[in-house]
Amino acid sequence: MVMKLTAIHDVIVAVTAALDAAVSYKVFDGPISKRPGRGDSVFVTIGSIDPFNDEDGNPVESASMNQVWKGLGQPARDEDLHIPCCAVGKSSTVPLARALALNAVQDAFNSIGLHPTNEVYNALVSDVTAIESKNVAGGSVVIAHFVITASARLT
């Protein structure tokens, strides 16, 4: 029997699918390769510390984990997952764009559920780590950086 290395991929796919099914705006797995259209006032990236990744073309942080062997002689590990995400709101003013971005973070919090996969538990939006605001031609853009954490039991 081959032991699973990590649950990161499964959790990112499950969270992306759950949020995508729950909302009407675009949800991306990782940084976007093409900016959404002008009519898209909200979007979310799961597993990306930078929603655009178009400034320098370098890879962005997508997830991290740590594991601990559990029990003497037991082939099981407990894993803590940390998945950086971004919610982007675009509107005519910073307050309106910020409200859109934070509502998208709330949507993520509401749609994750307690068990995104069989081996994962306690998945939740655990931190809003930063809010970035920028005035652009025609309005404002706000990026709410947040982290999804989860725990897994790998056997």
N, C-alpha and C positions, 0 to 999 in steps of 0.2 A: 504494500500500500504506500502510495506517495503522499507525503504530508504537504499541505498547502503552505506556500511561502507567506502570503499576506492576503487580507480581505479588501485591500484598498480598491482594486479595480471593481469588484462586485458592489461595494458601497457607492462609489461614484456613479456607476451605471444605474443602480437602484434609485438613488436620490434624484438623479437627473430625470429618470423616467417618471417618478412620483410627482415631482414638481411640474414637469411638462404636461402631465395629464390633468393637473389641478388648475392651471392658469391659461390665459389666452395669449400671453406674450411669449417671446422666444426664450428658450432655455438651452444653453450650450454646454457641452461636455468639454471643458478646457477653454483656452483663449479662442476668441473668434478669429477666423481667417479673413472675413470680409465684414465690414461694419454693416449693421442693420440699416434698413432704409430710413429716409427722413420721417416717415410716418410712425416708426417704432419708437415710442416714448419710454419704454421700459424693456430691459432684458437682463438675464442673469447668466453668469458663468459659474459652473460647479467645477472645482478642481483647477483654479487658476487665480494666482495672486494679482494678475493684471488682465483686465478684460480684453484689451486690444492687442498687446504684444506686437505692435507695429512700429515702435520707436527705434529699436535697435535690432530686432530679429532674434535676440537671444532667447533661450528657453526660460520659462517662468516656473516658479515653484507651484507644484500641483497637489502634493500630498506628502505627509510624513507619518511615521509610525514608530512605536517602540514595542518590544515584546519581552515577556518574562516567561520562562519555563515554569510550569505549575506542577508541584508534587514530585517527590523523588521517584525516578524511574518512569514517570508518566510521559507519554508522547503528546503532551498538550501544552499549548502556550496561550497566554492571555495577551491580546494586542490592543493598544490604544491608538486610534487613528485621528489625524488632524488634517482636515481638507479645507484649504483656503478657497473662498468664493467671492464673487463681486455681484452687486446689484447696481444697475445703472438706470438713472432716471433723467429724462430730458424734458425740459419745459421752458416757459418764458422767463421764469425767475428761479433763483437758487432755492427759496423756500418750497416752491411747487415741485421742483426736480428732486429735492431732498425727500419730500413726502412720498413721491413715487418710488424712489430707491428704497426707503425704509419700509414701505408697504410690501415691496417685493421680498425683503428680508423676512418680514412677518409671514408672507406666503410660504417661504421655505420652511420656517419654523413650524407652521401649521401642517404642512403636507408630508414631512419626513416620516412621521409615524414612529412607533417604538421599535419595530423590527424590519428594517429594509431588506435583510436577507436572513436565512435560517440561522447562521452562526453569529449574527451581529445583534447587539442590544444597546440600549441607551443612546441612540443616535439623536442629536439635537443641535440646533444653532446655539453654540456656547458663548460666542464672543462677537461683538461688532468692534473690530480693531481700529478702524479709521473711516472717516468721511472726507472725501476730497470733493471740492467744488470748483467749477471753472465756468466763467462766462465765455460764450462762443458767439459767433455770428448767428443771430436769430434767437438767442436765449441762453440757457444755462444747462450744464451737465453736472450731475452729482454721482459719484461712485461711492457706494457703501461697501466696505470690505468686511466680510464676516467669515467665521470659521465654523465648520460643522465638525463635531467630534463624535466618535462612536467607540464602542468596545467590541471585541470579537474573541471568541474562544476557538482556537485552531487546533484540530486534532488530526 
